Amino acid sequence: MEVEFYLLDVTYEVSGGEPHVILWGITRSGERVVLRDRRFRPYFYVVASDKASVEALARKIRALSDPESPIVDVRPVDKRFFGKPVKALRVTTVIPESVRKYREKARGLSEVAEVLEADIRFSMRYALDNGLEPCGWHVAEVAETPVPSRYRVARAFDVTGFIKPTGDTRPPSDLRVLAFDIEVLTESGSPHPERDPVIIIGVKTSSGETRQFTAEDLDDKKVIAGFTEFILDYDPDIVVGYNSNHFDWPYLLERSKILGLKLDVGRRSGGEPSTSTYGHVSIPGRLNVDLLNYAEEIPEVKLKSLDVVADYLGVMKRSERVLVDYVDFPKYWRDPEKRRVLLRYNLDDVESTMGLAGKFLPFAMQLANITGLPLDQVGAASVGHRLEWFLMKEATRRGELIPNRVEKEAEPYKGAVVLQPLPGIHENIAVLDFTSMYPNIMIKYNIGPDTILRGGECSSEEHNVAPEVGHCFLREPQGFFKGVLQALLALRRQLRAEMKKHPVDSPEYRLLDERQRAVKILANAAYGYMGWVGARWYCRECAEAVTAWGRRTISTVIEHAKSMGLKVIYGDTDSLFVENIPEKVKELADFVEKEMGFEIKVDKVYRRVFFTEAKKRYAGLLEDGRVDIVGFEAVRGDWAEIAKEVQEKVTEILLSEKNIEKAIDYVRSIVSELNQGRIPLEKLVIWKTLTKQVDEYEAEAPHVNAAKKLRRMGIMVEVGDKVGYIVVKGPGKISERAEPYMFVKDPRLVDASYYIDHQIIPAALRILGYFGVTDTQLKKAAGSAGRRSLFDYTRKTQG
């Protein structure tokens, strides 16, 4: 019989001395099922040295067999390694953990050149070999079996024949998602599970149900037990949290042990959550997704707290939700009136988490489907690892052996072209972007670790020779990366064409859009991946050649634009800022496409944009009224929110109204409000990351002193943590007056002069200073300015 199912996850277990691949899924009728494949066995490849006899080497490898996990097969296979045919043996054993042992033994044989693919996890090996696509529908030839008592599913099957994806990635109509958030009460600094109880666990389901499990005073045994029971009753397919991989789940697991409970929440009884690859927490039969992984990929948001990210993405406004610092939990918990506020705070967190799931999961599911990494892993994996799994899928499909990962020293190379901008105000500017410039360069010049010439004679007839750096790449045959990238870009074109057939607000459009976005990210990561020292397909020369061709390409386009009389204002990597003269812009785009073989298009048009003399620093007003700010304090991480707000507002006034005096008056009004203690405290928090242990700092930086104060309160902060502080009034250096933000409750304690002189005025002057405005002008009383235009000031600086 055949069964069609939506694949959630792939795992394995050893039972009766043999490995079973376990597939967790959902059928079309909504049944949660488990499929077991008992036939698959772990293996790896041995590449023989040039002069070795494959038959003799096979006999030697068979002689390594150990009865605990015997070598059951050694067979020659037709494979390529970096594009070249090799003499390879596929070595198969029984127990997955034994692969590592045999790998080391095989490496010791003198006839062996390489031992490959011995570091691929058994369940992922099965997924690669069968082309499985997580978060997608599959069909398999199966035999139904009784459901083993250890599985919490409706039906069970043994895979007896084929198993393959259908290409359908639409999620089941009844896919069940559960969002959760925990609150911990601590009275002595950082929460510690051996001491501090979980006082609230809030949950919300995709069907709309909301529940809270609360402690009886400080007894949290029923909280965790109730939460566990709810998960088993609701039986979610996906569990989402925010920083749940590094806080909620580890805390619940440790707290459960102390209370004598078992956090048995999976679809395999007795299988507690556990930390797995990439640092994610794995729940048997369910997909645990930490949404913080996706929030961390939003560069515009410097503080990745749940409330800030939810506000930024339009899920829940910070101004409309309850905010409570965890150091205040004890007084809220013990006061019956305030406890209601704390419960509302938890619900707001849960609502925000579910709202973010709606924003992030569609993309994450498409990313999982394309890369082959299960949904719970793909978010925690780096962009490099995501691309690498896609490359591993393609290598398996194309008969290419997968290289080992060998850590190396980082080797720098020259980057992209960044032009010196023409400083000043510019009206009506078009931004031209090359479409997938670096992937297309890799395709055009057949760049890859399998096509590079290392030694031998380089000729322009047979090779593509990179400008400046001189690296040579074979024109023929087609390289691995060229083939993969052509497939990715063709898929993206196909998806974008399909999108046009559906209304923008339709589910079909959204699914296709998320998929094409995932494809774009993977394609654009290929160049950087080759320059990443942790990559299996590492090739520094390849990455260096791509940037060299990129520099020549954009320089050629700039020269052609100038020859047409089209003024170029700025250029950066794969984009150009030019006068928006439509007929000339079109002529330039035609030249790029027809003469150079690249696609370039107008990405955006600025009604007005200004540049300083510095590269990568500009601000522009888009046609729809939005303001773009690049390279100023507004997007840096070590400035208070109020500085960012001031800079954005100043830029908006300047570019929208061309009114310098109004911008000056606005800054003066903020200065006045600061002096009166009317700026909300949360806008004054300065965040800085600890790059080393607190005790290792020699200089007394404000965030380091704030971290030391936190430690004295029992709140441990480690390398990589962000420390938030507010500068308060008092004697001594600024660094000595940096207080952890949660301990500052009275706005009158804030050192307004510090924020005016070191935050507000400098942030505003990074924009206004260009027009000749001084700090003295900004500190005058509000309302004292005249009414001169932007261009009155511009003439001073451009004359």
Secondary structure, DSSP 8 states (H G I E B T S, - for coil): -EEEEEEEEEEEEEETTEEEEEEEEEETT--EEEEEE-S---EEEEEE-TTS-HHHHHHHHHTT-BTTB---EEEEEEEEETTEEEEEEEEE-SSTTHHHHHHHHHHTSTTEEEEESTTS-HHHHHHHHHT--SSSEEEEEEEEE---TTB-SSEEEEEEEEEEE-S-----TT--EEEEEEEE--SSSS--TTT--EEEEEEEETTS-EEEEE-BTTB-HHHHHHHHHHHHHH--SEEEESSIIIIIHHHHHHHHHHHT-----SSBTT---EE-GGG-EEBTTBEEEETHHHHTT-TT-SS--HHHHHHHTTSS-GGGS----GGGHHHHHHSHHHHHHHHHHHHHHHHHHHHHHHHHHHHHHHHHHHH---HHHHTTS-HHHHHHHHHHHHHHHHTB-----------------B-----EEEEEEEEEEETTHHHHHHHHTT-STTTB--SS---TTTEEE-TTT--EEESSS--HHHHHHHHHHHHHHHHHHHHTTS-TTSHHHHHHHHHHHHHHHHHHHHHHHHT-TT-TT--HHHHHHHHHHHHHHHHHHHHHHHHTT--EEEEETTEEEEE--HHHHHHHHHHHHHHH---EEEEEEEEEEEE-SSTT-EEEEETTS-EEEESSGGG-SSS-HHHHHHHHHHHHHHHHH-BHHHHHHHHHHHHHHHHTT-S-GGGG-EEEE--S-GGG--S--HHHHHHHHHHHTT----TT-EEEEEEBSSSS-TGGGEEEGGG---GGGB-HHHHIIIIIHHHHHHHHGGGT--HHHHTS-TT-----BHHHHHHHHH-
